[in-house]
Amino acid sequence: MATPAALTTWGIINNGCGSWPGRAAVTAARRSAAAPARTALTALLEAAGQEAPAAVALRRELHASPEIGGHETGTASRVAAALGEPGAPAVTTGRLVRIGAASGPSVAIRAELDALPLTEQTPVAWASQNGASHSCGHDVHLAALTAAGRAVRRAGGPLPLVAILQPREESYPSGALDLVGSSQLEAQDVRAVIGVHVHPHVACGQVSVGPGPVNAASDEVTITVRGRGGHAAYPHVTRDPVIAAAHVILALQHLISRRTDPMHPAVLTIGTVQAGAAANIVPSQVVLTGSLRTFEPADRASLWSAVSATAGATAEAYECTAQATFTRGEPVLDNDPALAAAAAANLARAGFGVVDSLRSCGSDDFAYYGTRYPSLMMFAGVGQPGTMNAPGLHHPAFLPREEAVEDVARVMLAGYLAACSVVLPGASVPAPLAPR
Ligand SMILES: [Zn+2]
């Protein structure tokens, strides 16, 4: 395990956009991109810059007081208030904040409210002390959304912006399911949904935005292996489920390497093994849990049945039984091609390097929005080249630098305007709203 000092150094240097050598060039490109003509994009980016200091302060506040999934009411209230709508309607432990005309078509931006049950290991004065931590960057997303929302109020936008403050991104049942198909979100007449996630595998100053599938479908499997327990000294009268479970774990690995088309990404990870309670007892059962990730619906279905069959047949060879049960998780996150193309053009105008490099077997319940609305997830860079092993998402020392708040706000606004142009071509920009 790394020492706290080493973690400190990594947390500051390797997650820091501020130290990225190309930052000055990006800033200069932004200035020149903004210089020639005042467009809706440049007006919104300028407004976001004015909102950035308050958003950075809010990020610190949220970071210091994280709430885990299902308990995010304090975070939701604080962010709704920062968006100027403290009375915004609640959806379970989340909120919906609408900025702009009270009716008619809108574009939504999703940010996640929840932190992880993880003890933070960063040196900052505003580090969490409560056993939870924003080690997935959701504090950055929330703060950025307040800057983006307030920028739309300040500068105006072609369509109303609906800020989705979503609960339980990190836990099941997924919080996106509270929103998708709900009467509250349906009432907003949402025509497209935008999401942004910070990512340490994308360099600072770059944004990965691509059409089509970018994240996998994700399911959980629980395998219960049962045998006959007894005394460790008399194994011949037991049927040891530990031995059977060990062989089940190994046997399952061939399902990806030999039963799945190598051109189809798929992952099967066994993450927990729970067996007996004492060294001198053969337990009567072992419980395994794992994560199954796929991109092809046919692979998802065939792997579910292959996992059950392989676990059962392998356990049987040891005169044990194995039963697999599955929890269906997020679908494939499938970016709308028109939104991706329009957002890429806006991001380039905003001075970002646009890449299409990040497609992974990660998962995000943002995928559920794509089952009902055109949607787009973008990955905003907070990493530096060659630092793949630095603390990343879900590491207790992961800490994007403060510049990431404005970067993410800019990416959100580029996506918002792209969505406006796709769903309502030729829409004019109404006058700014009264400040709150
Ligand atoms: Zn996350």
Boltz pocket constraint, residues with backbone or C-beta under 6 A from the ligand:
constraints:
  - pocket:
      binder: B
      contacts: [[A, 112], [A, 136], [A, 137], [A, 138], [A, 169], [A, 197]]
      max_distance: 6.0
